[in-house]
Amino acid sequence: FCSGQCIRGHFCKEGTADPEPCPPGRYSPVIGAPSQEFCLPCAPGRYQPLSAQADCLTCPAGSFSPDVGLAACDPCPRG
């Protein structure tokens, strides 16, 4: 991390090169994110159960995520 740039899935507070992970349900596709605001929420239909990720995952068949920023998908109701 000597380059002074934060890796994807992280942000570095101003004045530091210490990367902090984006929380579950959020991701950061950019290098060098300067604040947690760059940790974007996963869109509906996508989720991210882990921290420090550069992308979200698509909910598998038979499940859904109705809101933004979710760390898990819900099972579809029967019928």
C-alpha positions in Angstrom: 0.0 0.0 0.0 3.0 2.2 -0.4 1.5 3.7 -3.6 -0.8 5.8 -1.4 -3.8 4.6 -3.4 -6.6 2.6 -1.9 -7.4 -0.7 -3.5 -10.9 -1.5 -4.8 -13.5 -2.3 -2.1 -11.8 0.1 0.3 -11.6 3.8 1.0 -8.8 5.8 2.6 -9.6 8.8 4.8 -8.0 12.0 3.7 -4.4 12.3 4.8 -3.9 8.5 5.2 -3.0 5.6 3.0 -4.6 3.1 5.4 -7.4 1.3 3.5 -10.7 0.8 5.4 -13.1 -1.8 3.9 -16.4 -1.0 2.5 -19.1 -2.7 4.7 -21.3 -5.7 3.6 -24.0 -4.6 1.2 -21.7 -2.0 -0.3 -18.9 -2.0 -2.8 -16.3 0.3 -4.4 -15.2 -0.3 -7.9 -12.6 2.5 -7.9 -9.0 2.7 -6.9 -8.2 5.6 -4.5 -11.6 6.2 -3.0 -11.2 9.1 -0.6 -14.2 8.5 1.7 -16.9 5.9 2.7 -19.3 7.8 0.4 -17.5 6.0 -2.4 -18.7 2.7 -1.0 -21.8 2.3 -3.2 -24.9 0.4 -2.1 -25.8 -2.8 -4.0 -28.7 -2.3 -6.3 -32.0 -4.1 -5.9 -31.6 -7.7 -7.1 -27.9 -7.7 -6.1 -26.2 -8.3 -2.7 -22.8 -8.5 -1.1 -22.3 -10.5 2.1 -18.6 -9.6 2.5 -16.8 -6.4 3.3 -14.0 -5.0 1.1 -15.5 -5.9 -2.2 -15.3 -4.3 -5.7 -18.7 -5.5 -6.9 -22.0 -6.9 -5.9 -23.4 -10.4 -6.7 -26.6 -11.1 -8.5 -29.2 -12.9 -6.3 -29.5 -16.5 -7.3 -32.6 -18.0 -8.9 -35.4 -18.3 -6.4 -34.3 -15.3 -4.3 -34.5 -11.5 -4.4 -33.3 -8.4 -2.7 -36.0 -5.7 -2.8 -33.9 -2.8 -1.4 -30.5 -1.2 -2.0 -27.4 -2.0 0.2 -28.4 -5.5 1.2 -25.9 -8.2 2.4 -28.2 -11.1 1.6 -31.1 -12.1 -0.7 -34.5 -13.3 0.6 -36.1 -16.5 -0.7 -39.0 -15.8 -3.1 -42.4 -16.5 -1.7 -44.0 -19.8 -2.7 -46.3 -19.7 -5.7 
